[in-house]
Amino acid sequence: MISSLDSLLQSLVENSEQIIAVAIVDRDGLIITSMKRESAEDDSDQVIGAVSAVLEGYIERLKNEFNTQSSFFNITETGDKKFTFCSKGEKSILATISEKTISNTELRVFSEYVAEQAELLIAGKDNVAVEIPEIIKVLSKTRTGKLPEGEYTAKIIITGDSRVGKTSLVRRFVENKFKDEYITTMGVDITKHVVNLDEKVEISEIIWDIGGQDFTPYRAKFYNGANCAMIVIDRTRKKTLESIEKWYNDIKESVEKGIPIVIVGNKSDLVDEIEVEEKDLKQESERYGFNYILTSAKTGENVSAAFQFLAYKFLERT
């Protein structure tokens, strides 16, 4: 587990140039593993010591403010540095020390992704990705300045063939739960979930989970007014990859203007059954000019990242 956590931290440091050092700690502030940037001028022990010192000063505050929360994000500025504390579960906290000039958006996007992966690794989940995916890198650069404050509402449509896991993705995102049994979505299910991109930026995602059956006359009405879309494919069934063009054309015919679309390769946890490789998804994404992400509704891997990506893309166009 430690080697995988180290690889995850290494990927974070390599992809965020202004992060100086990073540590994964337990809820009592004890360091599980840590890492510093090779080019950092400070001695490694001094940098990690600084993280420990700040943790010691803030751990009681974090306990008091966030102990009942399994997910939180906090930034503290000290001198010419930023200290970030992020948790996406009950087992660990990701602590980073970075240059003050780094954008809060970049810190939040990378921190929440790495914190989520760390929780999966510590929980003993298999086949957890330790490399930062391309979509997270894109997301971290979506806004380098201050996000526009306010409350927004975005309509998200979830499309794809039957049994690709659309409803399971929504359930995992909204309730953080997963059910093995399959229940067909007849027509559309509508769910609301709030995404907080910043302390003063809130997006209510109205998620339209659209059935994969041939309800063409009705789907056009379901698509109306959509701000963003997901096309979900099942990585264990190659034919669902071939359906991307069908769903894209379906969206284009019903939505007047172009909207951000992400291709979601679901069921990535079923390693022995994979028929759609990442290179296949990348090729299709480049063909249409979309972004893509690999997910598992069962483990929760990258599910929040997919919905968060669309929230940022929506805000970028608002």
KEMINU-190850 format. One record per residue (C-alpha): residue number from 1; chain; x negated, y, z. Coordinates in steps of 0.1 Angstrom, whole numbers, plus 5000, padded with zeros to 4 digits. Example, Ala and Ser with C-alpha at 12.3 -4.5 7.8 and 13.67 -1.06 7.14 Angstrom:
2
<atom nr="1" kette="A" u="4877" v="4955" w="5078"/>
<atom nr="2" kette="A" u="4863" v="4989" w="5071"/>
***
This chain:
318
<atom nr="1" kette="A" u="5000" v="5000" w="5000"/>
<atom nr="2" kette="A" u="4972" v="5025" w="5010"/>
<atom nr="3" kette="A" u="4955" v="5020" w="4976"/>
<atom nr="4" kette="A" u="4988" v="5028" w="4958"/>
<atom nr="5" kette="A" u="4994" v="5059" w="4980"/>
<atom nr="6" kette="A" u="4958" v="5070" w="4972"/>
<atom nr="7" kette="A" u="4964" v="5066" w="4935"/>
<atom nr="8" kette="A" u="4996" v="5086" w="4939"/>
<atom nr="9" kette="A" u="4978" v="5114" w="4957"/>
<atom nr="10" kette="A" u="4950" v="5113" w="4931"/>
<atom nr="11" kette="A" u="4975" v="5118" w="4903"/>
<atom nr="12" kette="A" u="4990" v="5148" w="4922"/>
<atom nr="13" kette="A" u="4956" v="5165" w="4926"/>
<atom nr="14" kette="A" u="4947" v="5159" w="4890"/>
<atom nr="15" kette="A" u="4979" v="5174" w="4877"/>
<atom nr="16" kette="A" u="4982" v="5204" w="4900"/>
<atom nr="17" kette="A" u="4950" v="5224" w="4898"/>
<atom nr="18" kette="A" u="4957" v="5247" w="4927"/>
<atom nr="19" kette="A" u="4963" v="5220" w="4952"/>
<atom nr="20" kette="A" u="4932" v="5217" w="4974"/>
<atom nr="21" kette="A" u="4941" v="5188" w="4997"/>
<atom nr="22" kette="A" u="4971" v="5166" w="5004"/>
<atom nr="23" kette="A" u="4980" v="5141" w="5031"/>
<atom nr="24" kette="A" u="5008" v="5116" w="5038"/>
<atom nr="25" kette="A" u="5017" v="5116" w="5075"/>
<atom nr="26" kette="A" u="5043" v="5098" w="5096"/>
<atom nr="27" kette="A" u="5071" v="5116" w="5114"/>
<atom nr="28" kette="A" u="5048" v="5120" w="5144"/>
<atom nr="29" kette="A" u="5022" v="5138" w="5124"/>
<atom nr="30" kette="A" u="4997" v="5110" w="5122"/>
<atom nr="31" kette="A" u="4978" v="5109" w="5089"/>
<atom nr="32" kette="A" u="4985" v="5077" w="5069"/>
<atom nr="33" kette="A" u="4962" v="5087" w="5040"/>
<atom nr="34" kette="A" u="4947" v="5119" w="5026"/>
<atom nr="35" kette="A" u="4927" v="5133" w="4997"/>
<atom nr="36" kette="A" u="4910" v="5165" w="4986"/>
<atom nr="37" kette="A" u="4901" v="5180" w="4953"/>
<atom nr="38" kette="A" u="4866" v="5170" w="4942"/>
<atom nr="39" kette="A" u="4857" v="5206" w="4932"/>
<atom nr="40" kette="A" u="4869" v="5221" w="4965"/>
<atom nr="41" kette="A" u="4841" v="5242" w="4980"/>
<atom nr="42" kette="A" u="4850" v="5233" w="5016"/>
<atom nr="43" kette="A" u="4837" v="5201" w="5032"/>
<atom nr="44" kette="A" u="4862" v="5173" w="5029"/>
<atom nr="45" kette="A" u="4865" v="5168" w="5066"/>
<atom nr="46" kette="A" u="4871" v="5206" w="5071"/>
<atom nr="47" kette="A" u="4899" v="5207" w="5045"/>
<atom nr="48" kette="A" u="4917" v="5176" w="5059"/>
<atom nr="49" kette="A" u="4911" v="5190" w="5094"/>
<atom nr="50" kette="A" u="4929" v="5222" w="5084"/>
<atom nr="51" kette="A" u="4959" v="5201" w="5073"/>
<atom nr="52" kette="A" u="4958" v="5183" w="5106"/>
<atom nr="53" kette="A" u="4955" v="5215" w="5126"/>
<atom nr="54" kette="A" u="4985" v="5231" w="5108"/>
<atom nr="55" kette="A" u="5005" v="5199" w="5113"/>
<atom nr="56" kette="A" u="4997" v="5199" w="5150"/>
<atom nr="57" kette="A" u="5010" v="5234" w="5152"/>
<atom nr="58" kette="A" u="5041" v="5228" w="5132"/>
<atom nr="59" kette="A" u="5051" v="5192" w="5139"/>
<atom nr="60" kette="A" u="5073" v="5201" w="5169"/>
<atom nr="61" kette="A" u="5090" v="5228" w="5148"/>
<atom nr="62" kette="A" u="5095" v="5203" w="5120"/>
<atom nr="63" kette="A" u="5109" v="5178" w="5144"/>
<atom nr="64" kette="A" u="5133" v="5203" w="5159"/>
<atom nr="65" kette="A" u="5144" v="5217" w="5125"/>
<atom nr="66" kette="A" u="5144" v="5187" w="5103"/>
<atom nr="67" kette="A" u="5143" v="5155" w="5125"/>
<atom nr="68" kette="A" u="5179" v="5147" w="5117"/>
<atom nr="69" kette="A" u="5173" v="5153" w="5080"/>
<atom nr="70" kette="A" u="5158" v="5126" w="5058"/>
<atom nr="71" kette="A" u="5150" v="5152" w="5031"/>
<atom nr="72" kette="A" u="5135" v="5187" w="5035"/>
<atom nr="73" kette="A" u="5110" v="5211" w="5019"/>
<atom nr="74" kette="A" u="5091" v="5239" w="5037"/>
<atom nr="75" kette="A" u="5064" v="5263" w="5027"/>
<atom nr="76" kette="A" u="5042" v="5283" w="5051"/>
<atom nr="77" kette="A" u="5017" v="5309" w="5040"/>
<atom nr="78" kette="A" u="4985" v="5314" w="5061"/>
<atom nr="79" kette="A" u="4959" v="5338" w="5049"/>
<atom nr="80" kette="A" u="4950" v="5329" w="5013"/>
<atom nr="81" kette="A" u="4965" v="5294" w="5014"/>
<atom nr="82" kette="A" u="5000" v="5278" w="5013"/>
<atom nr="83" kette="A" u="5009" v="5248" w="5034"/>
<atom nr="84" kette="A" u="5038" v="5227" w="5022"/>
<atom nr="85" kette="A" u="5057" v="5200" w="5041"/>
<atom nr="86" kette="A" u="5081" v="5178" w="5022"/>
<atom nr="87" kette="A" u="5100" v="5146" w="5030"/>
<atom nr="88" kette="A" u="5123" v="5125" w="5009"/>
<atom nr="89" kette="A" u="5131" v="5098" w="5035"/>
<atom nr="90" kette="A" u="5127" v="5088" w="5071"/>
<atom nr="91" kette="A" u="5092" v="5073" w="5070"/>
<atom nr="92" kette="A" u="5068" v="5100" w="5059"/>
<atom nr="93" kette="A" u="5060" v="5137" w="5053"/>
<atom nr="94" kette="A" u="5039" v="5149" w="5024"/>
<atom nr="95" kette="A" u="5016" v="5178" w="5036"/>
<atom nr="96" kette="A" u="4996" v="5199" w="5011"/>
<atom nr="97" kette="A" u="4972" v="5228" w="5013"/>
<atom nr="98" kette="A" u="4970" v="5249" w="4981"/>
<atom nr="99" kette="A" u="4959" v="5282" w="4967"/>
<atom nr="100" kette="A" u="4983" v="5310" w="4975"/>
<atom nr="101" kette="A" u="4987" v="5318" w="4938"/>
<atom nr="102" kette="A" u="5004" v="5285" w="4930"/>
<atom nr="103" kette="A" u="5041" v="5289" w="4922"/>
<atom nr="104" kette="A" u="5067" v="5277" w="4947"/>
<atom nr="105" kette="A" u="5084" v="5259" w="4918"/>
<atom nr="106" kette="A" u="5053" v="5238" w="4910"/>
<atom nr="107" kette="A" u="5048" v="5230" w="4946"/>
<atom nr="108" kette="A" u="5084" v="5219" w="4951"/>
<atom nr="109" kette="A" u="5087" v="5198" w="4920"/>
<atom nr="110" kette="A" u="5054" v="5179" w="4925"/>
<atom nr="111" kette="A" u="5060" v="5176" w="4963"/>
<atom nr="112" kette="A" u="5095" v="5162" w="4960"/>
<atom nr="113" kette="A" u="5084" v="5137" w="4934"/>
<atom nr="114" kette="A" u="5054" v="5125" w="4953"/>
<atom nr="115" kette="A" u="5072" v="5124" w="4986"/>
<atom nr="116" kette="A" u="5099" v="5102" w="4970"/>
<atom nr="117" kette="A" u="5074" v="5078" w="4955"/>
<atom nr="118" kette="A" u="5056" v="5076" w="4988"/>
<atom nr="119" kette="A" u="5088" v="5066" w="5006"/>
<atom nr="120" kette="A" u="5093" v="5038" w="4981"/>
<atom nr="121" kette="A" u="5057" v="5025" w="4985"/>
<atom nr="122" kette="A" u="5059" v="5026" w="5023"/>
<atom nr="123" kette="A" u="5092" v="5008" w="5022"/>
<atom nr="124" kette="A" u="5074" v="4980" w="5003"/>
<atom nr="125" kette="A" u="5092" v="4984" w="4970"/>
<atom nr="126" kette="A" u="5075" v="4967" w="4940"/>
<atom nr="127" kette="A" u="5063" v="4983" w="4908"/>
<atom nr="128" kette="A" u="5065" v="5019" w="4920"/>
<atom nr="129" kette="A" u="5049" v="5043" w="4895"/>
<atom nr="130" kette="A" u="5019" v="5062" w="4909"/>
<atom nr="131" kette="A" u="5012" v="5084" w="4879"/>
<atom nr="132" kette="A" u="5030" v="5117" w="4876"/>
<atom nr="133" kette="A" u="5054" v="5113" w="4846"/>
<atom nr="134" kette="A" u="5054" v="5138" w="4817"/>
<atom nr="135" kette="A" u="5089" v="5151" w="4826"/>
<atom nr="136" kette="A" u="5077" v="5161" w="4861"/>
<atom nr="137" kette="A" u="5048" v="5180" w="4846"/>
<atom nr="138" kette="A" u="5072" v="5198" w="4822"/>
<atom nr="139" kette="A" u="5096" v="5205" w="4851"/>
<atom nr="140" kette="A" u="5068" v="5220" w="4873"/>
<atom nr="141" kette="A" u="5061" v="5246" w="4846"/>
<atom nr="142" kette="A" u="5097" v="5254" w="4838"/>
<atom nr="143" kette="A" u="5095" v="5286" w="4858"/>
<atom nr="144" kette="A" u="5063" v="5302" w="4870"/>
<atom nr="145" kette="A" u="5080" v="5332" w="4885"/>
<atom nr="146" kette="A" u="5108" v="5337" w="4909"/>
<atom nr="147" kette="A" u="5140" v="5318" w="4903"/>
<atom nr="148" kette="A" u="5172" v="5339" w="4898"/>
<atom nr="149" kette="A" u="5191" v="5339" w="4931"/>
<atom nr="150" kette="A" u="5227" v="5328" w="4933"/>
<atom nr="151" kette="A" u="5251" v="5299" w="4931"/>
<atom nr="152" kette="A" u="5257" v="5283" w="4897"/>
<atom nr="153" kette="A" u="5278" v="5255" w="4883"/>
<atom nr="154" kette="A" u="5266" v="5232" w="4855"/>
<atom nr="155" kette="A" u="5285" v="5205" w="4837"/>
<atom nr="156" kette="A" u="5263" v="5174" w="4831"/>
<atom nr="157" kette="A" u="5276" v="5146" w="4808"/>
<atom nr="158" kette="A" u="5262" v="5111" w="4812"/>
<atom nr="159" kette="A" u="5264" v="5090" w="4780"/>
<atom nr="160" kette="A" u="5252" v="5056" w="4768"/>
<atom nr="161" kette="A" u="5263" v="5021" w="4760"/>
<atom nr="162" kette="A" u="5283" v="5000" w="4785"/>
<atom nr="163" kette="A" u="5263" v="4984" w="4814"/>
<atom nr="164" kette="A" u="5232" v="5006" w="4811"/>
<atom nr="165" kette="A" u="5237" v="5018" w="4846"/>
<atom nr="166" kette="A" u="5253" v="5053" w="4842"/>
<atom nr="167" kette="A" u="5276" v="5049" w="4872"/>
<atom nr="168" kette="A" u="5248" v="5034" w="4893"/>
<atom nr="169" kette="A" u="5225" v="5064" w="4886"/>
<atom nr="170" kette="A" u="5252" v="5088" w="4896"/>
<atom nr="171" kette="A" u="5259" v="5068" w="4928"/>
<atom nr="172" kette="A" u="5222" v="5067" w="4937"/>
<atom nr="173" kette="A" u="5219" v="5104" w="4931"/>
<atom nr="174" kette="A" u="5250" v="5115" w="4950"/>
<atom nr="175" kette="A" u="5252" v="5089" w="4978"/>
<atom nr="176" kette="A" u="5217" v="5073" w="4977"/>
<atom nr="177" kette="A" u="5234" v="5039" w="4975"/>
<atom nr="178" kette="A" u="5234" v="5010" w="4950"/>
<atom nr="179" kette="A" u="5258" v="4982" w="4943"/>
<atom nr="180" kette="A" u="5249" v="4950" w="4923"/>
<atom nr="181" kette="A" u="5284" v="4944" w="4911"/>
<atom nr="182" kette="A" u="5294" v="4959" w="4878"/>
<atom nr="183" kette="A" u="5326" v="4978" w="4874"/>
<atom nr="184" kette="A" u="5334" v="4993" w="4840"/>
<atom nr="185" kette="A" u="5341" v="5031" w="4838"/>
<atom nr="186" kette="A" u="5373" v="5035" w="4819"/>
<atom nr="187" kette="A" u="5373" v="5069" w="4803"/>
<atom nr="188" kette="A" u="5354" v="5092" w="4827"/>
<atom nr="189" kette="A" u="5345" v="5096" w="4864"/>
<atom nr="190" kette="A" u="5338" v="5131" w="4876"/>
<atom nr="191" kette="A" u="5315" v="5138" w="4906"/>
<atom nr="192" kette="A" u="5301" v="5170" w="4922"/>
<atom nr="193" kette="A" u="5267" v="5172" w="4938"/>
<atom nr="194" kette="A" u="5248" v="5203" w="4949"/>
<atom nr="195" kette="A" u="5211" v="5207" w="4939"/>
<atom nr="196" kette="A" u="5191" v="5233" w="4959"/>
<atom nr="197" kette="A" u="5162" v="5245" w="4938"/>
<atom nr="198" kette="A" u="5152" v="5271" w="4963"/>
<atom nr="199" kette="A" u="5166" v="5286" w="4996"/>
<atom nr="200" kette="A" u="5186" v="5311" w="4976"/>
<atom nr="201" kette="A" u="5193" v="5290" w="4944"/>
<atom nr="202" kette="A" u="5221" v="5265" w="4944"/>
<atom nr="203" kette="A" u="5235" v="5246" w="4914"/>
<atom nr="204" kette="A" u="5267" v="5226" w="4917"/>
<atom nr="205" kette="A" u="5263" v="5198" w="4891"/>
<atom nr="206" kette="A" u="5296" v="5186" w="4879"/>
<atom nr="207" kette="A" u="5287" v="5151" w="4866"/>
<atom nr="208" kette="A" u="5309" v="5135" w="4840"/>
<atom nr="209" kette="A" u="5301" v="5098" w="4839"/>
<atom nr="210" kette="A" u="5316" v="5089" w="4805"/>
<atom nr="211" kette="A" u="5325" v="5053" w="4797"/>
<atom nr="212" kette="A" u="5305" v="5036" w="4770"/>
<atom nr="213" kette="A" u="5336" v="5021" w="4752"/>
<atom nr="214" kette="A" u="5349" v="5034" w="4719"/>
<atom nr="215" kette="A" u="5372" v="5062" w="4732"/>
<atom nr="216" kette="A" u="5360" v="5086" w="4705"/>
<atom nr="217" kette="A" u="5391" v="5108" w="4704"/>
<atom nr="218" kette="A" u="5389" v="5113" w="4742"/>
<atom nr="219" kette="A" u="5351" v="5116" w="4744"/>
<atom nr="220" kette="A" u="5352" v="5148" w="4724"/>
<atom nr="221" kette="A" u="5374" v="5164" w="4751"/>
<atom nr="222" kette="A" u="5351" v="5151" w="4778"/>
<atom nr="223" kette="A" u="5320" v="5167" w="4762"/>
<atom nr="224" kette="A" u="5337" v="5201" w="4759"/>
<atom nr="225" kette="A" u="5318" v="5228" w="4778"/>
<atom nr="226" kette="A" u="5288" v="5206" w="4787"/>
<atom nr="227" kette="A" u="5256" v="5224" w="4797"/>
<atom nr="228" kette="A" u="5233" v="5194" w="4798"/>
<atom nr="229" kette="A" u="5233" v="5157" w="4789"/>
<atom nr="230" kette="A" u="5217" v="5124" w="4797"/>
<atom nr="231" kette="A" u="5216" v="5095" w="4772"/>
<atom nr="232" kette="A" u="5210" v="5064" w="4793"/>
<atom nr="233" kette="A" u="5195" v="5032" w="4779"/>
<atom nr="234" kette="A" u="5190" v="4998" w="4795"/>
<atom nr="235" kette="A" u="5153" v="4989" w="4792"/>
<atom nr="236" kette="A" u="5162" v="4952" w="4793"/>
<atom nr="237" kette="A" u="5183" v="4955" w="4761"/>
<atom nr="238" kette="A" u="5165" v="4968" w="4730"/>
<atom nr="239" kette="A" u="5198" v="4975" w="4712"/>
<atom nr="240" kette="A" u="5207" v="5002" w="4737"/>
<atom nr="241" kette="A" u="5176" v="5021" w="4724"/>
<atom nr="242" kette="A" u="5190" v="5019" w="4689"/>
<atom nr="243" kette="A" u="5222" v="5036" w="4702"/>
<atom nr="244" kette="A" u="5205" v="5069" w="4710"/>
<atom nr="245" kette="A" u="5211" v="5083" w="4676"/>
<atom nr="246" kette="A" u="5248" v="5074" w="4679"/>
<atom nr="247" kette="A" u="5252" v="5092" w="4712"/>
<atom nr="248" kette="A" u="5232" v="5122" w="4701"/>
<atom nr="249" kette="A" u="5254" v="5126" w="4670"/>
<atom nr="250" kette="A" u="5285" v="5122" w="4692"/>
<atom nr="251" kette="A" u="5273" v="5150" w="4715"/>
<atom nr="252" kette="A" u="5264" v="5173" w="4685"/>
<atom nr="253" kette="A" u="5298" v="5169" w="4670"/>
<atom nr="254" kette="A" u="5316" v="5179" w="4702"/>
<atom nr="255" kette="A" u="5293" v="5205" w="4718"/>
<atom nr="256" kette="A" u="5291" v="5238" w="4698"/>
<atom nr="257" kette="A" u="5256" v="5248" w="4708"/>
<atom nr="258" kette="A" u="5225" v="5228" w="4715"/>
<atom nr="259" kette="A" u="5221" v="5217" w="4751"/>
<atom nr="260" kette="A" u="5191" v="5202" w="4770"/>
<atom nr="261" kette="A" u="5192" v="5164" w="4767"/>
<atom nr="262" kette="A" u="5170" v="5138" w="4785"/>
<atom nr="263" kette="A" u="5167" v="5102" w="4776"/>
<atom nr="264" kette="A" u="5168" v="5080" w="4807"/>
<atom nr="265" kette="A" u="5152" v="5045" w="4806"/>
<atom nr="266" kette="A" u="5171" v="5027" w="4834"/>
<atom nr="267" kette="A" u="5165" v="4994" w="4851"/>
<atom nr="268" kette="A" u="5128" v="4999" w="4852"/>
<atom nr="269" kette="A" u="5126" v="4976" w="4883"/>
<atom nr="270" kette="A" u="5134" v="4945" w="4862"/>
<atom nr="271" kette="A" u="5098" v="4942" w="4851"/>
<atom nr="272" kette="A" u="5100" v="4906" w="4838"/>
<atom nr="273" kette="A" u="5130" v="4915" w="4816"/>
<atom nr="274" kette="A" u="5118" v="4947" w="4800"/>
<atom nr="275" kette="A" u="5123" v="4949" w="4762"/>
<atom nr="276" kette="A" u="5119" v="4987" w="4758"/>
<atom nr="277" kette="A" u="5084" v="4999" w="4766"/>
<atom nr="278" kette="A" u="5076" v="5035" w="4776"/>
<atom nr="279" kette="A" u="5059" v="5041" w="4742"/>
<atom nr="280" kette="A" u="5093" v="5032" w="4726"/>
<atom nr="281" kette="A" u="5111" v="5059" w="4747"/>
<atom nr="282" kette="A" u="5083" v="5084" w="4740"/>
<atom nr="283" kette="A" u="5086" v="5078" w="4703"/>
<atom nr="284" kette="A" u="5124" v="5083" w="4703"/>
<atom nr="285" kette="A" u="5121" v="5114" w="4725"/>
<atom nr="286" kette="A" u="5096" v="5130" w="4702"/>
<atom nr="287" kette="A" u="5118" v="5121" w="4672"/>
<atom nr="288" kette="A" u="5146" v="5142" w="4686"/>
<atom nr="289" kette="A" u="5126" v="5167" w="4706"/>
<atom nr="290" kette="A" u="5139" v="5155" w="4740"/>
<atom nr="291" kette="A" u="5122" v="5147" w="4773"/>
<atom nr="292" kette="A" u="5124" v="5112" w="4787"/>
<atom nr="293" kette="A" u="5121" v="5096" w="4821"/>
<atom nr="294" kette="A" u="5119" v="5060" w="4834"/>
<atom nr="295" kette="A" u="5143" v="5053" w="4863"/>
<atom nr="296" kette="A" u="5157" v="5026" w="4885"/>
<atom nr="297" kette="A" u="5191" v="5031" w="4901"/>
<atom nr="298" kette="A" u="5184" v="5001" w="4923"/>
<atom nr="299" kette="A" u="5152" v="5014" w="4939"/>
<atom nr="300" kette="A" u="5161" v="5051" w="4934"/>
<atom nr="301" kette="A" u="5129" v="5058" w="4915"/>
<atom nr="302" kette="A" u="5130" v="5090" w="4895"/>
<atom nr="303" kette="A" u="5168" v="5093" w="4897"/>
<atom nr="304" kette="A" u="5167" v="5127" w="4916"/>
<atom nr="305" kette="A" u="5140" v="5139" w="4892"/>
<atom nr="306" kette="A" u="5162" v="5133" w="4862"/>
<atom nr="307" kette="A" u="5191" v="5153" w="4876"/>
<atom nr="308" kette="A" u="5167" v="5180" w="4890"/>
<atom nr="309" kette="A" u="5151" v="5184" w="4856"/>
<atom nr="310" kette="A" u="5185" v="5192" w="4840"/>
<atom nr="311" kette="A" u="5192" v="5217" w="4868"/>
<atom nr="312" kette="A" u="5161" v="5236" w="4860"/>
<atom nr="313" kette="A" u="5167" v="5234" w="4822"/>
<atom nr="314" kette="A" u="5202" v="5248" w="4828"/>
<atom nr="315" kette="A" u="5189" v="5276" w="4850"/>
<atom nr="316" kette="A" u="5163" v="5284" w="4824"/>
<atom nr="317" kette="A" u="5191" v="5291" w="4798"/>
<atom nr="318" kette="A" u="5214" v="5310" w="4822"/>
***
